[in-house]
Amino acid sequence: MSIADLAKALDVPIETIIRSVGPLVINQPGLRPGTRSDILRRGAEGKGKVSDADVISMNPSFACQARKLKLPRPADEGAMQAAQDTAGVQKKFLLEAAIVRVMKARKSLELNLLQAEVARQVSSRFVPDFKMVKKLIEDLIQREYLMRDEDKANVFQYRA
């Protein structure tokens, strides 16, 4: 049965069928035997990604010794993008909080020392990007949490 016929029979969008059936058809190299994704077979013309014209059928030679078979989950790009965006926002807030904590304790600090101290504080969670730290410092200057020293441009002071 072709993917298009399957989508029509199930009354499900073709993209959903392709996303769900794809991991079951395409062999994923590097996996142990029995965990390979060859549960379904594709017609002779099938190479690469699954398309709506592909004809799929059960693979009678598929065998697995395990009692339970772990099927690969279909990739959901929207959910993955949302998770990455959420993680980016959380990292930003963690970095801002670390910058303010360090500056509140030290009152005045050079850029390199501030970046090192922020990296030390958040290193248990993630490795910070120093470009992002510098951007957040500039943002905190605009919001008047920090200010630059009048004599030295790379020294920042905490504003109470």
N, C-alpha and C positions, 0 to 999 in steps of 0.2 A: 504494500500500500504506500502511495506517495505521501509526502509530508502535507501537501496541499489537500489531498483526499482525507487524511487523518484530521486536519484542522476543520474541514467542512463537516465531517461526520461528528466530531465532538463539539462543534460550534464554539471553537476557541481560536483566537487570533494566531496566525501563522508564526509570528515572532515568538509567542509563548511556547508553541510546540517545538520550534527550532531550539530555543534556549533550554527546554527540558529534555529533549531527545538527544541533543548534541553530545553531552558528556557520556551518554550510554553507547554511542556509536563510535566515536573517535578513540582510537587506542592512545593512551597516554604513556609515553615512554618513561622508563625509570621506576615504574611501580612493580611491586611483587606480583607473581602469578596469582590469579584468583581475585586480585583487586583491579585488574585491568578493566577498562571500560569497553568491553567488546560483547556486551549483552545483546545488542542489536547489530544486525548486518546491514550494510548499505549496498545498493546495486553497483554494478561494475564501473559505472561512470563516476562514482562518488570518490572524490579526493579532496582533501582540505576540509574547509568548513561545510557544515550541513546547509543545504539550500532547500527551497520548497519543491524543487523538481526531483529530489532524491527519493528513491524507493527504498523503504526499510522493511526488514523482516526479522524474526527471531533468529538468533544464532544457535543452532542445535548442538554445536560443539562446545559451547560455553559450559564450563564446570567449575564449581567452587567447593572446596573442602570445608569451609567454615559453615557453622550453623546459621549465622546471620551474615548477610551480605551488605556491606557498606556501599551505598550508591553515591556517586559524586553528585554534589549539589549543583543545580544550575546557577550560572553566574548572573547576578542581578546588578547591572552597572549602576542603576539609580541608587540602590541601597549602598553600594560600595562608595559612590561619590558622596553621598550624604554623610556616611561614617567618616570619610576623610575630612570633609568640611567641619564636622563637629570636633574631630580631633585637633584640627588646626586652630579652631576658636579656643578650645580648652588650653592648648599649648600657649596661645597668646596671653590668656588671662594668668596662667601660671608664671610666665616670664615677667609680665607686668608686676605681679605681686612680689616676685623675687627681687626685681629691681627696686621697688619701693621699700621693701624690708631692708635691703642692704644699704640703701642711701639713708634711710631713717636711722640706722644704727651708726653709720660712719660719718654722716653729715656732708662730707666732701670726699670725692674719689676720682681718680683718673679713669679714662675709658677702658684701658686694658685690664686694670685691676677690677673694675666693676663687672666687665664681661667674664673674667675668670671666677669671681665670686658667685655670679648668677649661674654660671655653668656648673660650679660645684654644688650649688643648692638644688638644681633641677636634674642633676646627672643620674639620680636614682630612678627618674621617670623617663627621661629621653635626653638625647644629645641636642642641645640648642644650636640653631643656626645663628651665627654671629651677625649676619646681615639683618636678620629679624630683630635681634637684640638692639642693634643700633637704631633700627627704624622705630622700635618701641620707645627707646630713650628720647628720640626726637618728638614722638607723639606725647610723651610725658612732659617734655619741655613746653610744647604748645598748650597742654592742659594745665600748665603751671604747677606741676608737682616737683619738677626739677628746673634748674637754671644753670647756664654755663658760667664758669668763672670769668671775670672780666679780664684777668691777666693771661690765663692759659685757656686756650680753646678746647683742649681735650680733658679738662677737669670739670666735673659736674658737682653741683651743690644741691642738697635737699631743701625744699621750701616747706616750712612748717605751716 
